[in-house]
Amino acid sequence: MGLLPSLNLFGAPSEADKRATEVRSGAVAPSRAERARCWEARDAYFACLDASGIVDAVKDDKKAAAACGAESGRFEKDCAAQWVTYFKKWRVQDIQKKARLKELEAQGAIIWDALRLGVGLGRV
């Protein structure tokens, strides 16, 4: 089941549909299973974008919708709305970071594993 409500036989949303709507809107936190379903949908959507050569699904929204409409629908259905926005922006930044690190390595820079893996260095 996705996170968008559907009407049952009598026209009223079920409890599961109400919960899905609350998760989608951010009114309640998703369960472990709901998060896993969201991440699965995100990964499938990003794989489709990669296969289509699309980096920024926000900027190239029409191209992304044409190439990955089904995956996008599932992603937006199975994830909280704020998560969808966050993941799309994070993807662009992650691709740019990896490209920049590759560029720096080609110039002879030594890249710390923490930077390559995206791990915060924190304070000691």
MMTF fields as JSON, N, C-alpha, C and O atoms, coordinates in Angstrom:
{
  "mmtfVersion": "1.0.0",
  "mmtfProducer": "UNKNOWN",
  "numBonds": 495,
  "numAtoms": 496,
  "numGroups": 124,
  "numChains": 1,
  "numModels": 1,
  "chainsPerModel": [1],
  "groupsPerChain": [124],
  "chainIdList": ["A"],
  "bondAtomList": [4, 2, 8, 6, 12, 10, 16, 14, 20, 18, 24, 22, 28, 26, 32, 30, 36, 34, 40, 38, 44, 42, 48, 46, 52, 50, 56, 54, 60, 58, 64, 62, 68, 66, 72, 70, 76, 74, 80, 78, 84, 82, 88, 86, 92, 90, 96, 94, 100, 98, 104, 102, 108, 106, 112, 110, 116, 114, 120, 118, 124, 122, 128, 126, 132, 130, 136, 134, 140, 138, 144, 142, 148, 146, 152, 150, 156, 154, 160, 158, 164, 162, 168, 166, 172, 170, 176, 174, 180, 178, 184, 182, 188, 186, 192, 190, 196, 194, 200, 198, 204, 202, 208, 206, 212, 210, 216, 214, 220, 218, 224, 222, 228, 226, 232, 230, 236, 234, 240, 238, 244, 242, 248, 246, 252, 250, 256, 254, 260, 258, 264, 262, 268, 266, 272, 270, 276, 274, 280, 278, 284, 282, 288, 286, 292, 290, 296, 294, 300, 298, 304, 302, 308, 306, 312, 310, 316, 314, 320, 318, 324, 322, 328, 326, 332, 330, 336, 334, 340, 338, 344, 342, 348, 346, 352, 350, 356, 354, 360, 358, 364, 362, 368, 366, 372, 370, 376, 374, 380, 378, 384, 382, 388, 386, 392, 390, 396, 394, 400, 398, 404, 402, 408, 406, 412, 410, 416, 414, 420, 418, 424, 422, 428, 426, 432, 430, 436, 434, 440, 438, 444, 442, 448, 446, 452, 450, 456, 454, 460, 458, 464, 462, 468, 466, 472, 470, 476, 474, 480, 478, 484, 482, 488, 486, 492, 490],
  "bondOrderList": [1, 1, 1, 1, 1, 1, 1, 1, 1, 1, 1, 1, 1, 1, 1, 1, 1, 1, 1, 1, 1, 1, 1, 1, 1, 1, 1, 1, 1, 1, 1, 1, 1, 1, 1, 1, 1, 1, 1, 1, 1, 1, 1, 1, 1, 1, 1, 1, 1, 1, 1, 1, 1, 1, 1, 1, 1, 1, 1, 1, 1, 1, 1, 1, 1, 1, 1, 1, 1, 1, 1, 1, 1, 1, 1, 1, 1, 1, 1, 1, 1, 1, 1, 1, 1, 1, 1, 1, 1, 1, 1, 1, 1, 1, 1, 1, 1, 1, 1, 1, 1, 1, 1, 1, 1, 1, 1, 1, 1, 1, 1, 1, 1, 1, 1, 1, 1, 1, 1, 1, 1, 1, 1],
  "groupList": [{"groupName": "MET", "atomNameList": ["N", "CA", "C", "O"], "elementList": ["N", "C", "C", "O"], "formalChargeList": [0, 0, 0, 0], "bondAtomList": [1, 0, 2, 1, 3, 2], "bondOrderList": [1, 1, 2], "singleLetterCode": "M", "chemCompType": "L-PEPTIDE LINKING"}, {"groupName": "GLY", "atomNameList": ["N", "CA", "C", "O"], "elementList": ["N", "C", "C", "O"], "formalChargeList": [0, 0, 0, 0], "bondAtomList": [1, 0, 2, 1, 3, 2], "bondOrderList": [1, 1, 2], "singleLetterCode": "G", "chemCompType": "PEPTIDE LINKING"}, {"groupName": "LEU", "atomNameList": ["N", "CA", "C", "O"], "elementList": ["N", "C", "C", "O"], "formalChargeList": [0, 0, 0, 0], "bondAtomList": [1, 0, 2, 1, 3, 2], "bondOrderList": [1, 1, 2], "singleLetterCode": "L", "chemCompType": "L-PEPTIDE LINKING"}, {"groupName": "PRO", "atomNameList": ["N", "CA", "C", "O"], "elementList": ["N", "C", "C", "O"], "formalChargeList": [0, 0, 0, 0], "bondAtomList": [1, 0, 2, 1, 3, 2], "bondOrderList": [1, 1, 2], "singleLetterCode": "P", "chemCompType": "L-PEPTIDE LINKING"}, {"groupName": "SER", "atomNameList": ["N", "CA", "C", "O"], "elementList": ["N", "C", "C", "O"], "formalChargeList": [0, 0, 0, 0], "bondAtomList": [1, 0, 2, 1, 3, 2], "bondOrderList": [1, 1, 2], "singleLetterCode": "S", "chemCompType": "L-PEPTIDE LINKING"}, {"groupName": "ASN", "atomNameList": ["N", "CA", "C", "O"], "elementList": ["N", "C", "C", "O"], "formalChargeList": [0, 0, 0, 0], "bondAtomList": [1, 0, 2, 1, 3, 2], "bondOrderList": [1, 1, 2], "singleLetterCode": "N", "chemCompType": "L-PEPTIDE LINKING"}, {"groupName": "PHE", "atomNameList": ["N", "CA", "C", "O"], "elementList": ["N", "C", "C", "O"], "formalChargeList": [0, 0, 0, 0], "bondAtomList": [1, 0, 2, 1, 3, 2], "bondOrderList": [1, 1, 2], "singleLetterCode": "F", "chemCompType": "L-PEPTIDE LINKING"}, {"groupName": "ALA", "atomNameList": ["N", "CA", "C", "O"], "elementList": ["N", "C", "C", "O"], "formalChargeList": [0, 0, 0, 0], "bondAtomList": [1, 0, 2, 1, 3, 2], "bondOrderList": [1, 1, 2], "singleLetterCode": "A", "chemCompType": "L-PEPTIDE LINKING"}, {"groupName": "GLU", "atomNameList": ["N", "CA", "C", "O"], "elementList": ["N", "C", "C", "O"], "formalChargeList": [0, 0, 0, 0], "bondAtomList": [1, 0, 2, 1, 3, 2], "bondOrderList": [1, 1, 2], "singleLetterCode": "E", "chemCompType": "L-PEPTIDE LINKING"}, {"groupName": "ASP", "atomNameList": ["N", "CA", "C", "O"], "elementList": ["N", "C", "C", "O"], "formalChargeList": [0, 0, 0, 0], "bondAtomList": [1, 0, 2, 1, 3, 2], "bondOrderList": [1, 1, 2], "singleLetterCode": "D", "chemCompType": "L-PEPTIDE LINKING"}, {"groupName": "LYS", "atomNameList": ["N", "CA", "C", "O"], "elementList": ["N", "C", "C", "O"], "formalChargeList": [0, 0, 0, 0], "bondAtomList": [1, 0, 2, 1, 3, 2], "bondOrderList": [1, 1, 2], "singleLetterCode": "K", "chemCompType": "L-PEPTIDE LINKING"}, {"groupName": "ARG", "atomNameList": ["N", "CA", "C", "O"], "elementList": ["N", "C", "C", "O"], "formalChargeList": [0, 0, 0, 0], "bondAtomList": [1, 0, 2, 1, 3, 2], "bondOrderList": [1, 1, 2], "singleLetterCode": "R", "chemCompType": "L-PEPTIDE LINKING"}, {"groupName": "THR", "atomNameList": ["N", "CA", "C", "O"], "elementList": ["N", "C", "C", "O"], "formalChargeList": [0, 0, 0, 0], "bondAtomList": [1, 0, 2, 1, 3, 2], "bondOrderList": [1, 1, 2], "singleLetterCode": "T", "chemCompType": "L-PEPTIDE LINKING"}, {"groupName": "VAL", "atomNameList": ["N", "CA", "C", "O"], "elementList": ["N", "C", "C", "O"], "formalChargeList": [0, 0, 0, 0], "bondAtomList": [1, 0, 2, 1, 3, 2], "bondOrderList": [1, 1, 2], "singleLetterCode": "V", "chemCompType": "L-PEPTIDE LINKING"}, {"groupName": "CYS", "atomNameList": ["N", "CA", "C", "O"], "elementList": ["N", "C", "C", "O"], "formalChargeList": [0, 0, 0, 0], "bondAtomList": [1, 0, 2, 1, 3, 2], "bondOrderList": [1, 1, 2], "singleLetterCode": "C", "chemCompType": "L-PEPTIDE LINKING"}, {"groupName": "TRP", "atomNameList": ["N", "CA", "C", "O"], "elementList": ["N", "C", "C", "O"], "formalChargeList": [0, 0, 0, 0], "bondAtomList": [1, 0, 2, 1, 3, 2], "bondOrderList": [1, 1, 2], "singleLetterCode": "W", "chemCompType": "L-PEPTIDE LINKING"}, {"groupName": "TYR", "atomNameList": ["N", "CA", "C", "O"], "elementList": ["N", "C", "C", "O"], "formalChargeList": [0, 0, 0, 0], "bondAtomList": [1, 0, 2, 1, 3, 2], "bondOrderList": [1, 1, 2], "singleLetterCode": "Y", "chemCompType": "L-PEPTIDE LINKING"}, {"groupName": "ILE", "atomNameList": ["N", "CA", "C", "O"], "elementList": ["N", "C", "C", "O"], "formalChargeList": [0, 0, 0, 0], "bondAtomList": [1, 0, 2, 1, 3, 2], "bondOrderList": [1, 1, 2], "singleLetterCode": "I", "chemCompType": "L-PEPTIDE LINKING"}, {"groupName": "GLN", "atomNameList": ["N", "CA", "C", "O"], "elementList": ["N", "C", "C", "O"], "formalChargeList": [0, 0, 0, 0], "bondAtomList": [1, 0, 2, 1, 3, 2], "bondOrderList": [1, 1, 2], "singleLetterCode": "Q", "chemCompType": "L-PEPTIDE LINKING"}],
  "groupTypeList": [0, 1, 2, 2, 3, 4, 2, 5, 2, 6, 1, 7, 3, 4, 8, 7, 9, 10, 11, 7, 12, 8, 13, 11, 4, 1, 7, 13, 7, 3, 4, 11, 7, 8, 11, 7, 11, 14, 15, 8, 7, 11, 9, 7, 16, 6, 7, 14, 2, 9, 7, 4, 1, 17, 13, 9, 7, 13, 10, 9, 9, 10, 10, 7, 7, 7, 7, 14, 1, 7, 8, 4, 1, 11, 6, 8, 10, 9, 14, 7, 7, 18, 15, 13, 12, 16, 6, 10, 10, 15, 11, 13, 18, 9, 17, 18, 10, 10, 7, 11, 2, 10, 8, 2, 8, 7, 18, 1, 7, 17, 17, 15, 9, 7, 2, 11, 2, 1, 13, 1, 2, 1, 11, 13],
  "groupIdList": [1, 2, 3, 4, 5, 6, 7, 8, 9, 10, 11, 12, 13, 14, 15, 16, 17, 18, 19, 20, 21, 22, 23, 24, 25, 26, 27, 28, 29, 30, 31, 32, 33, 34, 35, 36, 37, 38, 39, 40, 41, 42, 43, 44, 45, 46, 47, 48, 49, 50, 51, 52, 53, 54, 55, 56, 57, 58, 59, 60, 61, 62, 63, 64, 65, 66, 67, 68, 69, 70, 71, 72, 73, 74, 75, 76, 77, 78, 79, 80, 81, 82, 83, 84, 85, 86, 87, 88, 89, 90, 91, 92, 93, 94, 95, 96, 97, 98, 99, 100, 101, 102, 103, 104, 105, 106, 107, 108, 109, 110, 111, 112, 113, 114, 115, 116, 117, 118, 119, 120, 121, 122, 123, 124],
  "secStructList": [7, 7, 1, 1, 7, 7, 5, 7, 6, 6, 1, 1, 5, 7, 2, 2, 2, 2, 2, 2, 2, 2, 2, 2, 2, 6, 1, 1, 7, 7, 7, 2, 2, 2, 2, 2, 2, 2, 2, 2, 2, 2, 2, 2, 2, 2, 2, 2, 2, 2, 2, 6, 6, 7, 1, 7, 6, 6, 6, 6, 2, 2, 2, 2, 2, 2, 2, 2, 2, 2, 2, 2, 2, 2, 2, 2, 2, 2, 1, 7, 2, 2, 2, 2, 2, 2, 2, 2, 2, 2, 2, 2, 2, 2, 2, 2, 2, 2, 2, 2, 2, 2, 2, 2, 2, 2, 6, 6, 7, 7, 7, 7, 2, 2, 2, 2, 2, 6, 7, 7, 7, 7, 7, 7],
  "xCoordList": [0.832, 0.0, 0.874, 1.918, 0.455, 1.198, 0.782, 0.086, 1.203, 0.907, -0.225, -0.584, -0.792, -1.926, -3.21, -3.269, -4.249, -5.474, -6.262, -6.226, -6.959, -7.907, -9.216, -9.23, -10.289, -11.588, -11.958, -11.705, -12.571, -13.037, -14.415, -14.873, -15.074, -16.347, -17.413, -18.283, -17.354, -18.372, -17.975, -18.71, -16.849, -16.444, -15.603, -15.05, -15.479, -14.682, -13.301, -13.177, -12.26, -10.917, -10.748, -11.303, -9.975, -9.702, -8.697, -8.113, -8.504, -7.508, -6.105, -5.302, -5.822, -4.504, -4.314, -3.224, -5.367, -5.276, -5.094, -4.347, -5.778, -5.619, -4.179, -3.585, -3.63, -2.239, -1.294, -0.37, -1.524, -0.67, -0.695, 0.341, -1.858, -1.979, -1.239, -0.581, -1.338, -0.635, 0.877, 1.592, 1.363, 2.801, 3.238, 4.252, 2.48, 2.814, 2.893, 3.753, 1.989, 1.958, 2.963, 3.224, 3.528, 4.482, 3.836, 4.502, 2.541, 1.841, 2.296, 2.275, 2.704, 3.231, 4.514, 4.726, 5.349, 6.605, 6.338, 5.506, 7.03, 6.833, 7.427, 8.409, 6.819, 7.332, 8.575, 8.927, 9.218, 10.392, 10.034, 10.778, 8.904, 8.467, 8.145, 8.464, 7.524, 7.199, 8.463, 8.538, 9.448, 10.732, 11.415, 11.939, 11.418, 12.048, 11.366, 12.039, 10.036, 9.294, 9.661, 9.818, 9.798, 10.188, 11.581, 11.782, 12.525, 13.899, 13.971, 14.74, 13.173, 13.114, 12.623, 13.194, 11.557, 10.987, 11.984, 12.128, 12.668, 13.684, 14.796, 15.201, 15.29, 16.387, 15.982, 16.777, 14.749, 14.263, 14.141, 14.483, 13.66, 13.526, 14.897, 15.093, 15.842, 17.184, 17.873, 18.616, 17.646, 18.217, 17.662, 18.394, 16.386, 15.775, 16.369, 16.682, 16.525, 17.131, 18.551, 18.944, 19.322, 20.69, 20.688, 21.481, 19.791, 19.713, 19.301, 19.646, 18.569, 18.1, 19.033, 18.781, 20.12, 21.085, 20.569, 21.0, 19.655, 19.081, 19.709, 19.64, 20.322, 20.937, 19.943, 19.711, 19.353, 18.48, 17.024, 16.569, 16.299, 14.902, 13.986, 12.841, 14.466, 13.67, 13.783, 12.776, 15.008, 15.237, 14.706, 14.096, 14.937, 14.51, 13.248, 13.168, 12.262, 11.082, 10.282, 9.755, 10.185, 9.417, 10.124, 9.488, 11.429, 12.216, 12.154, 12.022, 12.25, 12.198, 10.823, 10.726, 9.773, 8.414, 8.201, 7.567, 8.731, 8.574, 9.362, 8.88, 10.562, 11.429, 11.108, 11.223, 10.709, 10.569, 9.247, 9.209, 8.18, 6.883, 6.383, 5.913, 6.481, 5.991, 6.806, 6.25, 8.124, 9.003, 8.787, 8.803, 8.587, 8.33, 7.025, 6.948, 6.004, 4.715, 4.824, 4.256, 5.55, 5.73, 6.539, 6.211, 7.593, 8.442, 7.604, 7.677, 6.826, 6.012, 4.864, 4.392, 4.413, 3.322, 3.842, 3.153, 5.051, 5.562, 6.427, 6.86, 6.683, 7.529, 6.799, 5.924, 7.168, 6.642, 7.067, 8.164, 6.206, 6.45, 7.778, 8.511, 8.095, 9.36, 10.552, 11.611, 10.393, 11.486, 11.759, 12.918, 10.714, 10.873, 11.722, 12.678, 11.365, 12.107, 13.554, 14.485, 13.737, 15.085, 15.93, 17.057, 15.397, 16.168, 16.553, 17.658, 15.654, 15.976, 17.116, 18.009, 17.098, 18.176, 19.477, 20.556, 19.365, 20.547, 21.239, 22.467, 20.452, 21.018, 21.895, 23.002, 21.408, 22.168, 23.471, 24.534, 23.387, 24.585, 25.566, 26.776, 25.066, 25.948, 26.666, 27.857, 25.958, 26.581, 27.641, 28.726, 27.337, 28.303, 29.526, 30.652, 29.313, 30.423, 31.341, 32.563, 30.746, 31.548, 32.336, 33.489, 31.712, 32.411, 33.577, 34.655, 33.366, 34.427, 35.574, 36.739, 35.26, 36.31, 37.115, 38.337, 36.452, 37.131, 38.054, 39.175, 37.558, 38.336, 39.588, 40.679, 39.418, 40.548, 41.579, 42.783, 41.1, 42.02, 42.821, 44.009, 42.175, 42.872, 43.966, 44.944, 43.8, 44.799, 45.867, 46.784, 45.746, 46.75, 46.394, 47.228, 45.206, 44.802, 44.61, 44.231, 44.873, 44.631, 43.322, 43.204, 42.354, 41.022, 40.878, 41.137, 40.471, 40.235, 39.055, 38.102, 39.119, 38.017, 36.722, 35.646, 36.807, 35.602, 34.897, 33.666, 35.635, 35.024, 34.442, 33.355, 35.168, 34.721, 33.411, 32.53, 33.285, 32.113, 31.013, 29.911, 31.289, 30.275, 30.075, 29.018, 31.078, 30.979, 31.416, 32.443, 30.644, 31.017, 32.243, 32.403, 33.099, 34.322, 34.096, 34.785, 33.142, 32.825, 34.006, 35.081, 33.795, 34.861, 35.456, 34.79, 36.712, 37.401, 37.588, 38.151],
  "yCoordList": [-1.173, 0.0, 1.233, 1.268, 2.217, 3.469, 4.422, 4.044, 5.64, 6.629, 7.57, 8.45, 7.406, 8.238, 7.481, 6.267, 8.183, 7.487, 7.007, 7.61, 5.924, 5.453, 5.218, 4.967, 5.299, 5.124, 3.66, 2.933, 3.217, 1.843, 1.779, 2.766, 0.66, 0.426, 1.452, 1.782, 1.95, 2.859, 4.325, 5.184, 4.637, 6.01, 6.625, 7.706, 5.997, 6.547, 5.908, 4.706, 6.701, 6.112, 5.145, 5.353, 4.095, 3.122, 3.705, 4.761, 3.009, 3.448, 3.455, 4.346, 2.45, 2.383, 3.569, 4.136, 3.943, 5.09, 6.392, 7.277, 6.497, 7.69, 7.793, 8.871, 6.673, 6.651, 7.045, 7.832, 6.498, 6.807, 8.3, 8.89, 8.901, 10.338, 11.129, 12.123, 10.699, 11.384, 11.288, 12.262, 10.123, 9.953, 10.834, 11.527, 10.808, 11.599, 13.084, 13.792, 13.556, 14.985, 15.357, 16.541, 14.375, 14.651, 14.783, 15.161, 14.477, 14.585, 13.507, 13.728, 12.35, 11.273, 10.736, 10.836, 10.175, 9.599, 8.237, 7.478, 7.92, 6.612, 5.493, 5.687, 4.329, 3.148, 2.643, 3.15, 1.663, 1.064, 0.49, 0.669, -0.194, -0.783, 0.314, 0.17, 1.398, 2.499, 3.194, 3.592, 3.339, 3.923, 3.024, 3.508, 1.718, 0.766, 0.826, 0.794, 0.914, 1.0, 2.291, 2.292, 3.389, 4.667, 4.557, 4.979, 4.001, 3.904, 3.01, 3.282, 1.949, 1.076, 1.854, 1.762, 2.62, 3.422, 4.485, 4.736, 5.106, 6.119, 5.509, 6.08, 4.355, 3.708, 3.32, 3.456, 2.837, 2.479, 3.734, 3.707, 4.814, 6.077, 6.604, 7.008, 6.602, 7.093, 6.211, 6.723, 4.905, 4.006, 4.346, 4.326, 4.655, 5.044, 6.367, 6.512, 7.329, 8.612, 8.401, 8.996, 7.55, 7.249, 6.648, 7.045, 5.684, 5.023, 6.005, 5.812, 7.052, 8.052, 9.242, 10.157, 9.238, 10.331, 11.643, 12.722, 11.548, 12.737, 12.907, 12.007, 14.068, 14.348, 15.054, 14.612, 16.139, 16.972, 16.78, 17.343, 15.979, 15.686, 16.861, 16.873, 17.847, 19.04, 19.986, 20.462, 20.249, 21.143, 20.533, 21.229, 19.248, 18.545, 17.725, 16.558, 18.34, 17.612, 16.984, 15.882, 17.661, 17.107, 15.897, 14.896, 15.993, 14.872, 13.691, 12.542, 13.981, 12.932, 12.267, 11.048, 13.053, 12.491, 11.593, 10.543, 12.009, 11.212, 9.907, 8.855, 9.978, 8.794, 7.867, 6.648, 8.439, 7.65, 7.913, 7.971, 8.071, 8.402, 7.4, 7.784, 6.118, 5.082, 5.061, 4.97, 5.146, 5.137, 6.392, 6.331, 7.527, 8.774, 8.696, 9.147, 8.126, 7.98, 7.136, 7.475, 6.043, 5.166, 5.874, 5.789, 6.572, 7.317, 8.352, 8.437, 9.118, 10.158, 9.578, 10.213, 8.392, 7.728, 7.094, 7.103, 6.547, 5.782, 6.589, 6.057, 7.857, 8.67, 9.928, 10.439, 10.414, 11.694, 12.78, 12.727, 13.746, 14.793, 15.513, 15.777, 15.832, 16.518, 15.626, 16.12, 14.319, 13.401, 13.383, 13.334, 13.422, 13.411, 14.603, 14.458, 15.779, 17.005, 16.884, 17.188, 16.441, 16.305, 15.342, 15.67, 14.158, 13.152, 13.632, 13.355, 14.344, 14.853, 15.862, 15.832, 16.747, 17.739, 17.061, 17.399, 16.107, 15.389, 14.674, 14.675, 14.057, 13.315, 14.216, 13.83, 15.406, 16.349, 16.723, 16.719, 17.044, 17.426, 16.271, 16.481, 15.048, 13.887, 13.629, 13.317, 13.756, 13.564, 14.641, 14.344, 15.881, 16.974, 16.762, 17.004, 16.309, 16.057, 14.961, 15.103, 13.876, 12.772, 13.207, 12.814, 14.019, 14.521, 15.415, 15.336, 16.261, 17.169, 16.389, 16.704, 15.377, 14.554, 13.826, 13.727, 13.321, 12.648, 13.625, 13.285, 14.83, 15.884, 16.229, 16.378, 16.352, 16.665, 15.537, 15.791, 14.287, 13.149, 13.139, 12.818, 13.49, 13.538, 14.602, 14.505, 15.611, 16.671, 16.326, 17.113, 15.151, 14.704, 14.899, 14.639, 15.34, 15.541, 14.191, 13.202, 14.175, 12.978, 13.216, 14.17, 12.357, 12.519, 11.598, 10.399, 12.148, 11.35, 10.435, 10.802, 9.242, 8.302, 8.879, 8.594, 9.687, 10.284, 11.165, 11.183, 11.89, 12.736, 11.899, 12.188, 10.856, 10.007, 9.307, 9.151, 8.893, 8.16, 9.076, 8.611, 10.367, 11.294, 11.246, 11.634, 10.774, 10.663, 11.981, 12.542, 12.468, 13.703, 13.481, 12.412, 14.459, 14.319, 14.559, 13.968, 15.417, 15.654, 16.202, 16.43, 16.405, 16.897, 15.755, 14.768, 15.907, 14.877, 15.361, 14.645],
  "zCoordList": [0.0, 0.0, 0.0, 0.651, -0.715, -0.776, 0.31, 1.252, 0.179, 1.185, 0.794, 1.575, -0.39, -0.777, -0.484, -0.68, -0.014, 0.358, -0.854, -1.926, -0.653, -1.657, -0.923, 0.282, -1.641, -1.008, -0.985, -1.945, 0.133, 0.176, -0.457, -1.033, -0.366, -1.024, -0.624, -1.43, 0.593, 1.1, 1.0, 1.488, 0.392, 0.172, 1.27, 1.065, 2.416, 3.515, 3.503, 3.267, 3.756, 3.781, 4.961, 6.04, 4.728, 5.785, 6.768, 6.523, 7.88, 8.871, 8.268, 8.546, 7.441, 6.797, 5.857, 5.785, 5.139, 4.241, 5.02, 4.603, 6.143, 6.994, 7.481, 7.466, 7.909, 8.386, 7.256, 7.46, 6.071, 4.926, 4.613, 4.304, 4.69, 4.444, 5.513, 5.203, 6.767, 7.854, 7.688, 7.925, 7.282, 7.05, 5.885, 5.973, 4.8, 3.608, 3.923, 3.399, 4.786, 5.114, 6.195, 6.408, 6.879, 7.944, 9.31, 10.273, 9.41, 10.69, 11.673, 12.883, 11.167, 12.013, 11.387, 10.178, 12.224, 11.741, 11.101, 11.597, 10.01, 9.372, 10.213, 10.93, 10.113, 10.796, 10.062, 8.996, 10.629, 9.988, 8.619, 7.655, 8.534, 7.26, 6.244, 5.063, 6.682, 5.777, 5.276, 4.113, 6.149, 5.716, 4.703, 3.7, 4.953, 4.027, 2.661, 1.631, 2.646, 1.39, 0.655, -0.566, 1.402, 0.81, 0.183, -0.956, 0.91, 0.405, -0.833, -1.755, -0.85, -2.029, -3.247, -4.334, -3.043, -4.134, -4.587, -5.784, -3.637, -3.967, -4.803, -5.815, -4.384, -5.102, -6.524, -7.453, -6.697, -8.032, -8.905, -10.087, -8.326, -9.062, -9.468, -10.614, -8.536, -8.843, -9.883, -10.721, -9.847, -10.857, -12.233, -13.222, -12.3, -13.577, -14.06, -15.242, -13.154, -13.532, -14.05, -15.054, -13.364, -13.804, -15.202, -16.056, -15.435, -16.734, -17.834, -19.0, -17.466, -18.431, -18.544, -19.328, -17.761, -17.809, -17.219, -17.624, -16.272, -15.639, -14.263, -13.425, -14.035, -12.738, -11.834, -10.709, -12.303, -11.486, -11.896, -12.892, -11.117, -11.428, -11.137, -11.588, -10.393, -10.13, -11.322, -11.846, -11.738, -12.874, -14.177, -14.989, -14.367, -15.58, -15.311, -15.694, -14.651, -14.212, -15.357, -15.203, -16.493, -17.623, -18.214, -18.546, -18.343, -18.874, -17.902, -18.323, -16.602, -15.585, -15.567, -15.43, -15.703, -15.706, -16.923, -16.823, -18.067, -19.282, -19.191, -19.611, -18.647, -18.594, -17.429, -17.552, -16.306, -15.076, -14.359, -13.13, -15.109, -14.526, -13.505, -12.434, -13.829, -12.911, -11.622, -10.527, -11.76, -10.589, -9.741, -8.512, -10.409, -9.695, -8.919, -7.777, -9.537, -8.866, -7.612, -6.574, -7.712, -6.546, -5.47, -4.287, -5.874, -4.941, -4.183, -2.957, -4.9, -4.269, -3.458, -2.515, -3.808, -3.078, -1.792, -0.772, -1.837, -0.701, 0.271, 1.293, -0.033, 0.837, 1.287, 0.587, 2.453, 2.925, 1.934, 1.378, 1.72, 0.722, 0.958, 0.005, 2.204, 2.494, 2.19, 1.805, 2.36, 2.06, 0.569, 0.157, -0.251, -1.707, -2.13, -2.891, -1.629, -1.952, -1.476, -2.222, -0.237, 0.329, -0.499, -0.869, -0.792, -1.527, -2.926, -3.391, -3.597, -4.931, -4.871, -5.717, -3.89, -3.735, -3.295, -3.782, -2.376, -1.887, -3.039, -3.122, -3.936, -5.065, -5.931, -6.307, -6.245, -7.07, -6.372, -6.992, -5.089, -4.334, -4.24, -4.329, -4.062, -3.965, -5.283, -5.288, -6.391, -7.711, -7.943, -8.444, -7.583, -7.749, -6.867, -7.301, -5.623, -4.704, -5.255, -5.241, -5.737, -6.271, -7.505, -7.68, -8.358, -9.547, -9.147, -9.736, -8.154, -7.696, -7.063, -7.304, -6.257, -5.653, -6.727, -6.619, -7.75, -8.853, -9.586, -9.964, -9.773, -10.422, -9.598, -10.149, -8.3, -7.426, -7.406, -7.414, -7.378, -7.411, -8.703, -8.699, -9.804, -11.097, -11.083, -11.824, -10.243, -10.116, -9.074, -8.836, -8.455, -7.507, -6.047, -5.179, -5.753, -4.363, -3.671, -4.299, -2.396, -1.592, -0.842, -0.074, -1.066, -0.495, 0.711, 0.614, 1.832, 3.033, 2.795, 2.108, 3.364, 3.227, 3.78, 3.253, 4.834, 5.422, 4.403, 4.363, 3.583, 2.556, 1.434, 0.934, 1.036, -0.055, 0.315, -0.53, 1.555, 2.007, 2.512, 2.804, 2.619, 3.094, 4.591, 5.088, 5.323, 6.78, 7.394, 7.012, 8.337, 9.038, 9.889, 10.478, 9.964, 10.74, 12.211, 13.043, 12.558, 13.965, 14.742, 14.188, 16.011, 16.902, 17.68, 17.991, 17.984, 18.758, 20.167, 20.996]
}
